[in-house]
Protein backbone atom coordinates (compact mmCIF):
# COMPACT_ATOMS: atom_id res chain seq x y z
CA UNK A 1 0.00 0.00 0.00
CA UNK A 2 1.19 3.55 -0.71
CA UNK A 3 1.00 6.46 1.74
CA UNK A 4 -2.48 7.39 0.51
CA UNK A 5 -3.94 3.95 1.21
CA UNK A 6 -4.87 2.46 4.55
CA UNK A 7 -6.78 -0.39 6.18
CA UNK A 8 -9.86 -0.30 8.34
CA UNK A 9 -11.73 -3.01 10.20
CA UNK A 10 -15.46 -3.30 9.62
CA UNK A 11 -18.01 -4.89 11.95
CA UNK A 12 -20.57 -6.43 9.62
CA UNK A 13 -23.15 -7.84 12.03
CA UNK A 14 -23.86 -9.79 15.21
CA UNK A 15 -21.73 -12.84 15.85
CA UNK A 16 -18.31 -14.19 16.78
CA UNK A 17 -15.49 -11.69 16.13
CA UNK A 18 -13.74 -13.91 13.58
CA UNK A 19 -16.98 -14.18 11.59
CA UNK A 20 -18.18 -10.58 11.57
CA UNK A 21 -14.98 -8.49 11.63
CA UNK A 22 -13.44 -7.91 8.20
CA UNK A 23 -10.62 -5.77 6.80
CA UNK A 24 -10.76 -3.52 3.76
CA UNK A 25 -8.45 -1.05 2.06
CA UNK A 26 -9.38 2.62 1.91
CA UNK A 27 -8.05 5.72 0.18
CA UNK A 28 -7.13 8.78 2.22
CA UNK A 29 -9.32 11.80 1.55
CA UNK A 30 -8.99 15.40 2.67
CA UNK A 31 -10.94 16.02 5.88
CA UNK A 32 -14.14 18.02 5.82
CA UNK A 33 -14.71 21.42 7.35
CA UNK A 34 -13.94 21.49 11.07
CA UNK A 35 -12.36 18.06 10.94
CA UNK A 36 -8.86 16.56 10.91
CA UNK A 37 -7.34 13.40 9.46
CA UNK A 38 -5.27 11.40 11.93
CA UNK A 39 -2.74 8.63 11.33
CA UNK A 40 -3.65 6.27 14.14
CA UNK A 41 -0.77 5.17 16.41
CA UNK A 42 -2.85 3.28 18.98
CA UNK A 43 -6.50 2.49 19.61
CA UNK A 44 -8.23 0.49 22.30
CA UNK A 45 -10.62 -2.38 22.93
CA UNK A 46 -13.42 -1.53 25.32
CA UNK A 47 -16.55 -3.16 26.66
CA UNK A 48 -18.46 -1.03 24.15
CA UNK A 49 -17.09 -3.11 21.26
CA UNK A 50 -17.99 -6.31 23.11
CA UNK A 51 -21.55 -5.01 23.40
CA UNK A 52 -21.54 -4.02 19.73
CA UNK A 53 -20.80 -7.61 18.75
CA UNK A 54 -24.16 -8.54 20.29
CA UNK A 55 -25.99 -5.44 19.12
CA UNK A 56 -26.38 -4.38 22.75
CA UNK A 57 -24.54 -1.07 22.75
CA UNK A 58 -27.03 1.82 23.07
CA UNK A 59 -27.21 3.96 19.93
CA UNK A 60 -24.57 2.00 18.01
CA UNK A 61 -24.50 2.65 14.23
CA UNK A 62 -26.24 0.34 11.81
CA UNK A 63 -24.07 -2.48 10.47
CA UNK A 64 -21.63 -2.37 8.75
CA UNK A 65 -19.44 0.20 10.51
CA UNK A 66 -15.87 0.71 11.72
CA UNK A 67 -15.62 0.27 15.50
CA UNK A 68 -13.02 1.86 17.75
CA UNK A 69 -13.90 4.07 20.72
CA UNK A 70 -10.61 5.91 21.28
CA UNK A 71 -7.39 6.76 19.47
CA UNK A 72 -4.01 8.45 19.68
CA UNK A 73 -2.32 9.57 16.50
CA UNK A 74 -0.64 12.22 14.40
CA UNK A 75 -2.60 14.87 12.54
CA UNK A 76 -1.75 14.58 8.84
CA UNK A 77 -4.29 17.02 7.36
CA UNK A 78 -6.78 19.61 8.58
CA UNK A 79 -10.05 20.72 7.05
CA UNK A 80 -11.28 24.23 6.40
CA UNK A 81 -11.76 26.41 9.46
CA UNK A 82 -9.55 24.32 11.77
CA UNK A 83 -7.29 26.41 14.01
CA UNK A 84 -7.01 24.17 17.09
CA UNK A 85 -4.88 21.48 15.43
CA UNK A 86 -2.05 21.47 12.93
CA UNK A 87 -0.32 18.75 10.91
CA UNK A 88 2.39 16.99 12.87
CA UNK A 89 0.68 17.33 16.25
CA UNK A 90 -0.06 14.18 18.24
CA UNK A 91 -3.59 14.14 19.58
CA UNK A 92 -5.96 11.96 21.60
CA UNK A 93 -9.69 11.70 20.94
CA UNK A 94 -12.78 9.62 21.70
CA UNK A 95 -14.78 9.31 18.46
CA UNK A 96 -16.70 6.25 19.83
CA UNK A 97 -16.52 4.58 16.40
CA UNK A 98 -14.10 4.72 13.48
CA UNK A 99 -10.78 4.33 15.31
CA UNK A 100 -9.94 0.77 14.21
CA UNK A 101 -8.19 2.00 11.10
CA UNK A 102 -4.85 3.29 9.85
CA UNK A 103 -6.38 6.74 9.29
CA UNK A 104 -9.40 8.26 11.01
CA UNK A 105 -11.23 11.51 10.41
CA UNK A 106 -12.49 13.20 13.57
CA UNK A 107 -13.91 16.54 14.70
CA UNK A 108 -11.07 18.94 15.43
CA UNK A 109 -12.75 20.29 18.56
CA UNK A 110 -12.76 16.80 20.09
CA UNK A 111 -8.97 16.47 20.02
CA UNK A 112 -6.62 16.90 23.00
CA UNK A 113 -2.91 17.44 22.39
CA UNK A 114 -0.67 14.65 23.71
CA UNK A 115 2.46 15.90 25.53
CA UNK A 116 5.83 15.18 23.94
CA UNK A 117 7.36 11.86 24.90
CA UNK A 118 4.12 10.21 26.04
CA UNK A 119 3.79 6.69 24.55
CA UNK A 120 0.71 6.22 22.40
CA UNK A 121 -0.25 2.94 24.05
CA UNK A 122 -0.28 4.48 27.53
CA UNK A 123 -2.07 7.62 26.39
CA UNK A 124 -4.88 5.68 24.70
CA UNK A 125 -5.54 3.86 27.98
CA UNK A 126 -6.61 7.19 29.50
CA UNK A 127 -8.94 8.48 26.79
CA UNK A 128 -12.08 6.57 27.78
CA UNK A 129 -11.10 4.55 30.82
CA UNK A 130 -8.96 7.22 32.44
CA UNK A 131 -11.45 10.05 32.06
CA UNK A 132 -14.28 7.80 33.23
CA UNK A 133 -12.29 6.90 36.34
CA UNK A 134 -11.31 10.52 37.03
CA UNK A 135 -14.84 11.83 36.67
CA UNK A 136 -16.34 9.04 38.75
CA UNK A 137 -13.97 9.87 41.57
CA UNK A 138 -13.70 13.65 41.33
CA UNK A 139 -16.91 14.83 39.65
CA UNK A 140 -19.62 12.27 40.45
CA UNK A 141 -18.72 12.06 44.14
CA UNK A 142 -17.21 14.23 46.86
CA UNK A 143 -14.85 11.68 48.38
CA UNK A 144 -11.82 13.09 50.15
CA UNK A 145 -8.46 11.93 51.42
CA UNK A 146 -8.99 9.33 54.15
CA UNK A 147 -12.34 8.12 52.79
CA UNK A 148 -12.97 4.52 51.74
CA UNK A 149 -14.48 3.55 48.38
CA UNK A 150 -15.54 0.27 46.77
CA UNK A 151 -14.48 -0.33 43.16
CA UNK A 152 -16.30 -3.16 41.42
CA UNK A 153 -14.60 -4.58 38.33
CA UNK A 154 -11.19 -3.47 39.56
CA UNK A 155 -9.44 -5.60 36.94
CA UNK A 156 -10.87 -3.64 34.02
CA UNK A 157 -9.42 -0.54 32.43
CA UNK A 158 -11.63 1.84 34.42
CA UNK A 159 -11.33 -0.07 37.67
CA UNK A 160 -7.55 -0.35 37.59
CA UNK A 161 -7.24 3.36 36.86
CA UNK A 162 -9.62 4.14 39.71
CA UNK A 163 -7.35 2.26 42.10
CA UNK A 164 -4.38 4.37 41.00
CA UNK A 165 -6.30 7.64 41.25
CA UNK A 166 -7.50 6.71 44.74
CA UNK A 167 -3.93 6.13 45.83
CA UNK A 168 -2.86 9.49 44.38
CA UNK A 169 -5.69 11.22 46.28
CA UNK A 170 -5.06 9.46 49.60
CA UNK A 171 -8.35 7.54 49.33
CA UNK A 172 -8.49 3.95 50.51
CA UNK A 173 -9.89 1.60 47.84
CA UNK A 174 -11.44 -1.84 48.15
CA UNK A 175 -11.52 -3.56 44.76
CA UNK A 176 -13.45 -6.61 43.59
CA UNK A 177 -11.85 -8.80 40.92
CA UNK A 178 -11.35 -12.45 40.07
CA UNK A 179 -8.50 -14.03 42.00
CA UNK A 180 -6.32 -14.54 38.91
CA UNK A 181 -6.15 -10.76 38.54
CA UNK A 182 -4.99 -9.98 42.07
CA UNK A 183 -1.26 -10.28 41.44
CA UNK A 184 -1.39 -7.61 38.74
CA UNK A 185 -3.61 -5.35 40.88
CA UNK A 186 -1.94 -5.75 44.25
CA UNK A 187 0.76 -3.15 43.54
CA UNK A 188 -1.94 -0.52 42.97
CA UNK A 189 -2.49 -0.30 46.72
CA UNK A 190 -6.05 -1.55 47.15
CA UNK A 191 -7.61 -4.15 49.43
CA UNK A 192 -8.72 -6.86 47.00
CA UNK A 193 -11.76 -9.14 47.25
CA UNK A 194 -12.33 -12.16 44.99
CA UNK A 195 -15.96 -11.85 43.97
CA UNK A 196 -16.01 -15.44 42.72
CA UNK A 197 -14.88 -17.14 45.93
CA UNK A 198 -15.65 -14.66 48.73
CA UNK A 199 -18.82 -13.21 50.21
CA UNK A 200 -18.23 -9.67 48.94
CA UNK A 201 -20.67 -7.92 51.29
CA UNK A 202 -19.30 -9.67 54.35
CA UNK A 203 -15.69 -8.99 53.38
CA UNK A 204 -16.36 -5.30 52.64
CA UNK A 205 -18.05 -4.91 56.02
CA UNK A 206 -14.98 -6.44 57.65
CA UNK A 207 -12.70 -4.01 55.82
CA UNK A 208 -14.97 -0.97 56.30
CA UNK A 209 -17.21 -1.57 59.36
CA UNK A 210 -18.78 1.88 59.07
CA UNK A 211 -19.57 1.49 55.39
CA UNK A 212 -17.90 2.93 52.32
CA UNK A 213 -18.14 6.54 51.22
CA UNK A 214 -18.66 5.67 47.56
CA UNK A 215 -19.27 2.63 45.35
CA UNK A 216 -18.44 2.58 41.62
CA UNK A 217 -20.44 -0.18 39.96
CA UNK A 218 -20.37 -1.19 36.25
CA UNK A 219 -22.11 -4.53 36.75
CA UNK A 220 -25.87 -4.10 36.77
CA UNK A 221 -29.07 -3.86 38.80
CA UNK A 222 -28.59 -6.76 41.22
CA UNK A 223 -25.09 -5.58 42.07
CA UNK A 224 -26.33 -2.03 42.57
CA UNK A 225 -28.87 -3.19 45.13
CA UNK A 226 -26.17 -5.04 47.06
CA UNK A 227 -23.81 -2.08 46.77
CA UNK A 228 -26.43 0.31 48.17
CA UNK A 229 -26.46 -1.65 51.43
CA UNK A 230 -22.70 -1.14 51.85
CA UNK A 231 -22.80 2.67 51.80
CA UNK A 232 -21.96 4.71 54.87
CA UNK A 233 -24.41 7.48 55.83
CA UNK A 234 -24.00 10.25 53.27
CA UNK A 235 -22.31 7.86 50.83
CA UNK A 236 -22.76 7.87 47.04
CA UNK A 237 -23.39 4.95 44.68
CA UNK A 238 -22.55 5.52 41.00
CA UNK A 239 -23.72 3.17 38.25
CA UNK A 240 -21.73 3.30 35.01
CA UNK A 241 -22.60 0.10 33.17
CA UNK A 242 -24.52 -3.15 32.98
CA UNK A 243 -21.87 -5.76 32.25
CA UNK A 244 -23.89 -8.65 33.63
CA UNK A 245 -26.58 -8.19 30.95
CA UNK A 246 -24.28 -8.83 27.97
CA UNK A 247 -25.85 -12.24 27.29
CA UNK A 248 -29.46 -11.18 27.74
CA UNK A 249 -31.88 -11.20 24.81
CA UNK A 250 -34.04 -8.27 25.91
CA UNK A 251 -33.88 -4.91 24.14
CA UNK A 252 -30.49 -3.21 24.60
CA UNK A 253 -32.09 -0.25 26.37
CA UNK A 254 -33.98 -2.36 28.92
CA UNK A 255 -31.18 -2.81 31.51
CA UNK A 256 -30.54 0.94 31.52
CA UNK A 257 -34.24 1.66 32.03
CA UNK A 258 -34.42 -0.79 34.94
CA UNK A 259 -31.36 0.84 36.54
CA UNK A 260 -32.80 4.32 36.01
CA UNK A 261 -36.03 3.28 37.73
CA UNK A 262 -34.12 1.96 40.74
CA UNK A 263 -32.00 5.12 40.96
CA UNK A 264 -35.15 7.25 40.76
CA UNK A 265 -36.69 5.27 43.61
CA UNK A 266 -33.65 5.87 45.81
CA UNK A 267 -33.70 9.56 44.90
CA UNK A 268 -37.33 9.87 45.99
CA UNK A 269 -36.46 8.21 49.30
CA UNK A 270 -33.45 10.51 49.71
CA UNK A 271 -35.60 13.62 49.26
CA UNK A 272 -38.00 12.27 51.84
CA UNK A 273 -35.10 11.90 54.27
CA UNK A 274 -35.24 8.11 54.36
CA UNK A 275 -31.74 7.14 53.14
CA UNK A 276 -29.46 8.57 55.81
CA UNK A 277 -28.11 10.98 53.24
CA UNK A 278 -27.15 8.16 50.85
CA UNK A 279 -27.61 8.90 47.16
CA UNK A 280 -27.17 7.23 43.78
CA UNK A 281 -26.67 8.36 40.20
CA UNK A 282 -25.83 7.11 36.72
CA UNK A 283 -22.67 8.14 34.87
CA UNK A 284 -21.82 8.16 31.16
CA UNK A 285 -18.64 9.66 29.69
CA UNK A 286 -19.35 12.57 27.34
CA UNK A 287 -16.77 14.29 25.09
CA UNK A 288 -17.54 17.83 26.27
CA UNK A 289 -15.40 20.64 27.64
CA UNK A 290 -15.00 18.96 31.02
CA UNK A 291 -13.92 15.78 29.28
CA UNK A 292 -11.18 17.56 27.33
CA UNK A 293 -9.95 19.36 30.44
CA UNK A 294 -9.86 16.14 32.45
CA UNK A 295 -8.09 14.19 29.70
CA UNK A 296 -5.51 16.96 29.41
CA UNK A 297 -4.90 16.74 33.16
CA UNK A 298 -4.52 12.97 33.05
CA UNK A 299 -2.05 13.18 30.16
CA UNK A 300 0.02 15.63 32.20
CA UNK A 301 0.02 13.17 35.13
CA UNK A 302 1.19 10.49 32.72
CA UNK A 303 3.90 12.73 31.28
CA UNK A 304 5.06 13.55 34.81
CA UNK A 305 5.34 9.89 35.80
CA UNK A 306 2.57 10.11 38.43
CA UNK A 307 0.20 7.79 36.58
CA UNK A 308 0.99 4.45 34.95
CA UNK A 309 -1.95 2.92 33.05
CA UNK A 310 -2.24 -0.82 33.46
CA UNK A 311 -2.04 -2.34 29.98
CA UNK A 312 -2.99 -5.98 29.62
CA UNK A 313 -1.98 -6.65 26.01
CA UNK A 314 -0.60 -4.81 22.99
CA UNK A 315 -2.01 -6.52 19.91
CA UNK A 316 -1.72 -5.74 16.18
CA UNK A 317 -4.86 -4.17 14.75
CA UNK A 318 -5.03 -7.06 12.30
CA UNK A 319 -5.64 -9.38 15.27
CA UNK A 320 -8.57 -7.37 16.66
CA UNK A 321 -10.81 -10.45 16.58
CA UNK A 322 -8.44 -12.17 18.99
CA UNK A 323 -8.38 -9.03 21.17
CA UNK A 324 -12.19 -9.07 21.37
CA UNK A 325 -12.20 -12.73 22.34
CA UNK A 326 -9.62 -11.95 25.01
CA UNK A 327 -11.72 -9.09 26.40
CA UNK A 328 -14.87 -11.24 26.44
CA UNK A 329 -13.05 -14.05 28.24
CA UNK A 330 -12.40 -11.93 31.34
CA UNK A 331 -8.80 -13.11 31.42
CA UNK A 332 -7.17 -9.74 30.74
CA UNK A 333 -6.33 -7.21 33.44
CA UNK A 334 -6.26 -3.56 32.40
CA UNK A 335 -6.52 -2.05 28.92
CA UNK A 336 -6.15 -4.02 25.69
CA UNK A 337 -4.42 -1.80 23.10
CA UNK A 338 -4.45 -2.29 19.33
CA UNK A 339 -1.49 -1.07 17.27
CA UNK A 340 -2.04 -0.42 13.52
C-alpha positions as CSV (number, residue, x, y, z in Angstrom):
1,X,0.0,0.0,0.0
2,X,1.2,3.6,-0.7
3,X,1.0,6.5,1.7
4,X,-2.5,7.4,0.5
5,X,-3.9,3.9,1.2
6,X,-4.9,2.5,4.6
7,X,-6.8,-0.4,6.2
8,X,-9.9,-0.3,8.3
9,X,-11.7,-3.0,10.2
10,X,-15.5,-3.3,9.6
11,X,-18.0,-4.9,11.9
12,X,-20.6,-6.4,9.6
13,X,-23.2,-7.8,12.0
14,X,-23.9,-9.8,15.2
15,X,-21.7,-12.8,15.8
16,X,-18.3,-14.2,16.8
17,X,-15.5,-11.7,16.1
18,X,-13.7,-13.9,13.6
19,X,-17.0,-14.2,11.6
20,X,-18.2,-10.6,11.6
21,X,-15.0,-8.5,11.6
22,X,-13.4,-7.9,8.2
23,X,-10.6,-5.8,6.8
24,X,-10.8,-3.5,3.8
25,X,-8.4,-1.0,2.1
26,X,-9.4,2.6,1.9
27,X,-8.0,5.7,0.2
28,X,-7.1,8.8,2.2
29,X,-9.3,11.8,1.5
30,X,-9.0,15.4,2.7
31,X,-10.9,16.0,5.9
32,X,-14.1,18.0,5.8
33,X,-14.7,21.4,7.4
34,X,-13.9,21.5,11.1
35,X,-12.4,18.1,10.9
36,X,-8.9,16.6,10.9
37,X,-7.3,13.4,9.5
38,X,-5.3,11.4,11.9
39,X,-2.7,8.6,11.3
40,X,-3.6,6.3,14.1
41,X,-0.8,5.2,16.4
42,X,-2.9,3.3,19.0
43,X,-6.5,2.5,19.6
44,X,-8.2,0.5,22.3
45,X,-10.6,-2.4,22.9
46,X,-13.4,-1.5,25.3
47,X,-16.6,-3.2,26.7
48,X,-18.5,-1.0,24.1
49,X,-17.1,-3.1,21.3
50,X,-18.0,-6.3,23.1
51,X,-21.6,-5.0,23.4
52,X,-21.5,-4.0,19.7
53,X,-20.8,-7.6,18.8
54,X,-24.2,-8.5,20.3
55,X,-26.0,-5.4,19.1
56,X,-26.4,-4.4,22.7
57,X,-24.5,-1.1,22.8
58,X,-27.0,1.8,23.1
59,X,-27.2,4.0,19.9
60,X,-24.6,2.0,18.0
61,X,-24.5,2.7,14.2
62,X,-26.2,0.3,11.8
63,X,-24.1,-2.5,10.5
64,X,-21.6,-2.4,8.7
65,X,-19.4,0.2,10.5
66,X,-15.9,0.7,11.7
67,X,-15.6,0.3,15.5
68,X,-13.0,1.9,17.8
69,X,-13.9,4.1,20.7
70,X,-10.6,5.9,21.3
71,X,-7.4,6.8,19.5
72,X,-4.0,8.5,19.7
73,X,-2.3,9.6,16.5
74,X,-0.6,12.2,14.4
75,X,-2.6,14.9,12.5
76,X,-1.8,14.6,8.8
77,X,-4.3,17.0,7.4
78,X,-6.8,19.6,8.6
79,X,-10.1,20.7,7.1
80,X,-11.3,24.2,6.4
81,X,-11.8,26.4,9.5
82,X,-9.6,24.3,11.8
83,X,-7.3,26.4,14.0
84,X,-7.0,24.2,17.1
85,X,-4.9,21.5,15.4
86,X,-2.0,21.5,12.9
87,X,-0.3,18.7,10.9
88,X,2.4,17.0,12.9
89,X,0.7,17.3,16.2
90,X,-0.1,14.2,18.2
91,X,-3.6,14.1,19.6
92,X,-6.0,12.0,21.6
93,X,-9.7,11.7,20.9
94,X,-12.8,9.6,21.7
95,X,-14.8,9.3,18.5
96,X,-16.7,6.2,19.8
97,X,-16.5,4.6,16.4
98,X,-14.1,4.7,13.5
99,X,-10.8,4.3,15.3
100,X,-9.9,0.8,14.2
101,X,-8.2,2.0,11.1
102,X,-4.8,3.3,9.8
103,X,-6.4,6.7,9.3
104,X,-9.4,8.3,11.0
105,X,-11.2,11.5,10.4
106,X,-12.5,13.2,13.6
107,X,-13.9,16.5,14.7
108,X,-11.1,18.9,15.4
109,X,-12.8,20.3,18.6
110,X,-12.8,16.8,20.1
111,X,-9.0,16.5,20.0
112,X,-6.6,16.9,23.0
113,X,-2.9,17.4,22.4
114,X,-0.7,14.6,23.7
115,X,2.5,15.9,25.5
116,X,5.8,15.2,23.9
117,X,7.4,11.9,24.9
118,X,4.1,10.2,26.0
119,X,3.8,6.7,24.6
120,X,0.7,6.2,22.4
121,X,-0.3,2.9,24.1
122,X,-0.3,4.5,27.5
123,X,-2.1,7.6,26.4
124,X,-4.9,5.7,24.7
125,X,-5.5,3.9,28.0
126,X,-6.6,7.2,29.5
127,X,-8.9,8.5,26.8
128,X,-12.1,6.6,27.8
129,X,-11.1,4.5,30.8
130,X,-9.0,7.2,32.4
131,X,-11.4,10.1,32.1
132,X,-14.3,7.8,33.2
133,X,-12.3,6.9,36.3
134,X,-11.3,10.5,37.0
135,X,-14.8,11.8,36.7
136,X,-16.3,9.0,38.7
137,X,-14.0,9.9,41.6
138,X,-13.7,13.6,41.3
139,X,-16.9,14.8,39.6
140,X,-19.6,12.3,40.5
141,X,-18.7,12.1,44.1
142,X,-17.2,14.2,46.9
143,X,-14.8,11.7,48.4
144,X,-11.8,13.1,50.1
145,X,-8.5,11.9,51.4
146,X,-9.0,9.3,54.1
147,X,-12.3,8.1,52.8
148,X,-13.0,4.5,51.7
149,X,-14.5,3.5,48.4
150,X,-15.5,0.3,46.8
151,X,-14.5,-0.3,43.2
152,X,-16.3,-3.2,41.4
153,X,-14.6,-4.6,38.3
154,X,-11.2,-3.5,39.6
155,X,-9.4,-5.6,36.9
156,X,-10.9,-3.6,34.0
157,X,-9.4,-0.5,32.4
158,X,-11.6,1.8,34.4
159,X,-11.3,-0.1,37.7
160,X,-7.5,-0.3,37.6
161,X,-7.2,3.4,36.9
162,X,-9.6,4.1,39.7
163,X,-7.3,2.3,42.1
164,X,-4.4,4.4,41.0
165,X,-6.3,7.6,41.3
166,X,-7.5,6.7,44.7
167,X,-3.9,6.1,45.8
168,X,-2.9,9.5,44.4
169,X,-5.7,11.2,46.3
170,X,-5.1,9.5,49.6
171,X,-8.3,7.5,49.3
172,X,-8.5,3.9,50.5
173,X,-9.9,1.6,47.8
174,X,-11.4,-1.8,48.1
175,X,-11.5,-3.6,44.8
176,X,-13.4,-6.6,43.6
177,X,-11.9,-8.8,40.9
178,X,-11.4,-12.4,40.1
179,X,-8.5,-14.0,42.0
180,X,-6.3,-14.5,38.9
181,X,-6.2,-10.8,38.5
182,X,-5.0,-10.0,42.1
183,X,-1.3,-10.3,41.4
184,X,-1.4,-7.6,38.7
185,X,-3.6,-5.3,40.9
186,X,-1.9,-5.7,44.3
187,X,0.8,-3.2,43.5
188,X,-1.9,-0.5,43.0
189,X,-2.5,-0.3,46.7
190,X,-6.1,-1.6,47.1
191,X,-7.6,-4.2,49.4
192,X,-8.7,-6.9,47.0
193,X,-11.8,-9.1,47.2
194,X,-12.3,-12.2,45.0
195,X,-16.0,-11.8,44.0
196,X,-16.0,-15.4,42.7
197,X,-14.9,-17.1,45.9
198,X,-15.6,-14.7,48.7
199,X,-18.8,-13.2,50.2
200,X,-18.2,-9.7,48.9
201,X,-20.7,-7.9,51.3
202,X,-19.3,-9.7,54.4
203,X,-15.7,-9.0,53.4
204,X,-16.4,-5.3,52.6
205,X,-18.1,-4.9,56.0
206,X,-15.0,-6.4,57.7
207,X,-12.7,-4.0,55.8
208,X,-15.0,-1.0,56.3
209,X,-17.2,-1.6,59.4
210,X,-18.8,1.9,59.1
211,X,-19.6,1.5,55.4
212,X,-17.9,2.9,52.3
213,X,-18.1,6.5,51.2
214,X,-18.7,5.7,47.6
215,X,-19.3,2.6,45.4
216,X,-18.4,2.6,41.6
217,X,-20.4,-0.2,40.0
218,X,-20.4,-1.2,36.2
219,X,-22.1,-4.5,36.8
220,X,-25.9,-4.1,36.8
221,X,-29.1,-3.9,38.8
222,X,-28.6,-6.8,41.2
223,X,-25.1,-5.6,42.1
224,X,-26.3,-2.0,42.6
225,X,-28.9,-3.2,45.1
226,X,-26.2,-5.0,47.1
227,X,-23.8,-2.1,46.8
228,X,-26.4,0.3,48.2
229,X,-26.5,-1.6,51.4
230,X,-22.7,-1.1,51.9
231,X,-22.8,2.7,51.8
232,X,-22.0,4.7,54.9
233,X,-24.4,7.5,55.8
234,X,-24.0,10.2,53.3
235,X,-22.3,7.9,50.8
236,X,-22.8,7.9,47.0
237,X,-23.4,5.0,44.7
238,X,-22.5,5.5,41.0
239,X,-23.7,3.2,38.2
240,X,-21.7,3.3,35.0
241,X,-22.6,0.1,33.2
242,X,-24.5,-3.1,33.0
243,X,-21.9,-5.8,32.2
244,X,-23.9,-8.7,33.6
245,X,-26.6,-8.2,31.0
246,X,-24.3,-8.8,28.0
247,X,-25.9,-12.2,27.3
248,X,-29.5,-11.2,27.7
249,X,-31.9,-11.2,24.8
250,X,-34.0,-8.3,25.9
251,X,-33.9,-4.9,24.1
252,X,-30.5,-3.2,24.6
253,X,-32.1,-0.2,26.4
254,X,-34.0,-2.4,28.9
255,X,-31.2,-2.8,31.5
256,X,-30.5,0.9,31.5
257,X,-34.2,1.7,32.0
258,X,-34.4,-0.8,34.9
259,X,-31.4,0.8,36.5
260,X,-32.8,4.3,36.0
261,X,-36.0,3.3,37.7
262,X,-34.1,2.0,40.7
263,X,-32.0,5.1,41.0
264,X,-35.1,7.2,40.8
265,X,-36.7,5.3,43.6
266,X,-33.6,5.9,45.8
267,X,-33.7,9.6,44.9
268,X,-37.3,9.9,46.0
269,X,-36.5,8.2,49.3
270,X,-33.5,10.5,49.7
271,X,-35.6,13.6,49.3
272,X,-38.0,12.3,51.8
273,X,-35.1,11.9,54.3
274,X,-35.2,8.1,54.4
275,X,-31.7,7.1,53.1
276,X,-29.5,8.6,55.8
277,X,-28.1,11.0,53.2
278,X,-27.1,8.2,50.9
279,X,-27.6,8.9,47.2
280,X,-27.2,7.2,43.8
281,X,-26.7,8.4,40.2
282,X,-25.8,7.1,36.7
283,X,-22.7,8.1,34.9
284,X,-21.8,8.2,31.2
285,X,-18.6,9.7,29.7
286,X,-19.4,12.6,27.3
287,X,-16.8,14.3,25.1
288,X,-17.5,17.8,26.3
289,X,-15.4,20.6,27.6
290,X,-15.0,19.0,31.0
291,X,-13.9,15.8,29.3
292,X,-11.2,17.6,27.3
293,X,-9.9,19.4,30.4
294,X,-9.9,16.1,32.5
295,X,-8.1,14.2,29.7
296,X,-5.5,17.0,29.4
297,X,-4.9,16.7,33.2
298,X,-4.5,13.0,33.0
299,X,-2.0,13.2,30.2
300,X,0.0,15.6,32.2
301,X,0.0,13.2,35.1
302,X,1.2,10.5,32.7
303,X,3.9,12.7,31.3
304,X,5.1,13.5,34.8
305,X,5.3,9.9,35.8
306,X,2.6,10.1,38.4
307,X,0.2,7.8,36.6
308,X,1.0,4.4,35.0
309,X,-2.0,2.9,33.0
310,X,-2.2,-0.8,33.5
311,X,-2.0,-2.3,30.0
312,X,-3.0,-6.0,29.6
313,X,-2.0,-6.6,26.0
314,X,-0.6,-4.8,23.0
315,X,-2.0,-6.5,19.9
316,X,-1.7,-5.7,16.2
317,X,-4.9,-4.2,14.7
318,X,-5.0,-7.1,12.3
319,X,-5.6,-9.4,15.3
320,X,-8.6,-7.4,16.7
321,X,-10.8,-10.4,16.6
322,X,-8.4,-12.2,19.0
323,X,-8.4,-9.0,21.2
324,X,-12.2,-9.1,21.4
325,X,-12.2,-12.7,22.3
326,X,-9.6,-11.9,25.0
327,X,-11.7,-9.1,26.4
328,X,-14.9,-11.2,26.4
329,X,-13.1,-14.1,28.2
330,X,-12.4,-11.9,31.3
331,X,-8.8,-13.1,31.4
332,X,-7.2,-9.7,30.7
333,X,-6.3,-7.2,33.4
334,X,-6.3,-3.6,32.4
335,X,-6.5,-2.1,28.9
336,X,-6.1,-4.0,25.7
337,X,-4.4,-1.8,23.1
338,X,-4.5,-2.3,19.3
339,X,-1.5,-1.1,17.3
340,X,-2.0,-0.4,13.5
